[in-house]
Amino acid sequence: AIRMGVPVVTLKGRTLASRMASSVLMSCNLENLVASNPEEYIRIATGLYKNPTLYREVCDQVRSCRLSSNLFDSNQFAREFENLLSGLYNSQSFS
């Protein structure tokens, strides 16, 4: 959703998914979308729903992050991943 420019509200928890979502949001300076408890999650989500101006501002922040962050540069990720795999392959001896 973030890649598409849509704000995401997440509840920081113990699961990998919730930790990943909060990590991505925090790296995009969108800490205000990370809730610590269910009540805060509801407050954040309803606040965005009830305030169209705030929602548009957050959408702009999300788009800005998407355009400026290397988190969403799939070409760069592919190059780095390929280099990593090549390095691992080349470091192995196959005798």
N, C-alpha and C positions, 0 to 999 in steps of 0.2 A: 504494500500500500504506500509506503514512504517513497519507494522508487517511482510511483505514479503521481506523487505530489499530494497524497491524502494524509492528513494528520492521523496518528495512531496514539491512542492512550493505552498505557500498559500498567499492569500491577506487578511491581517488582516482587518476585517470589523466589522459590527454591528450585523451580524447574529450569532446564536449559533454555526453553523457549522464552520464558519471562525474563531471564537474565540477558539473553541475546537482544531482545527488543529494547530493554532499558539501556543496554550498552550502546546500541545504535543511536537511540534518541539522545543519550548524553553526549556522544561524540559529535552530534549535530547541534549541540547547545539547545536542546529541547527538553531539558530536565523538568520543565513545567508540565510535561505530558506523562511523567513517571509518577505513579501513585505508590504510597507505602502501605496502604490498607484499602479495603473495599469501599469505605466511606469516602476516602479521598478520590478514588477512581470515579465514583459516581459524581462527585463535585466537579471534577475536571471535565468529564464527558458532558454533563448537563450544562456546564458553563460555556463550552464551545457551542452546544446546540442552541442555547438561549441568546448568545451574543454573536450575531453574524459578522460584526466588525472584527471581533477577536478571532473568529474562525478564519476569516480571510487573511489576517495577519499571520496566523499560525501556518496557513497554507503557503504563504509567501516564504516563511522561514523554512518550511519543509522543502520547497522547490529550490531555494537558495542552497540548502545543504546538499540536495541531490546533485546540483550542478557543480558545486565546488569541492565536494568531498571525494576522496579516492575510494571510499567505501562502495561507491556505485559505479566505479570505472571497471566494467567487466573485461575490457580488452587488456588493461593493465594487470588485472588479477590473473587472466589466462596466461599472459607472458611470464609473470612471476611464478605461477604454479608450474608451467612448463620448464622453466629454468631450475626450479627445485627438483622436479622429477628427473631431469637430465643429470643434475648433479648427483642425486642419489644413485641413479643407474651407473654413471661413470665411476663412482667411488666403489662399486662392488667388483670383486674379482670373480669371474665365472670360469674357474678352472676345474 
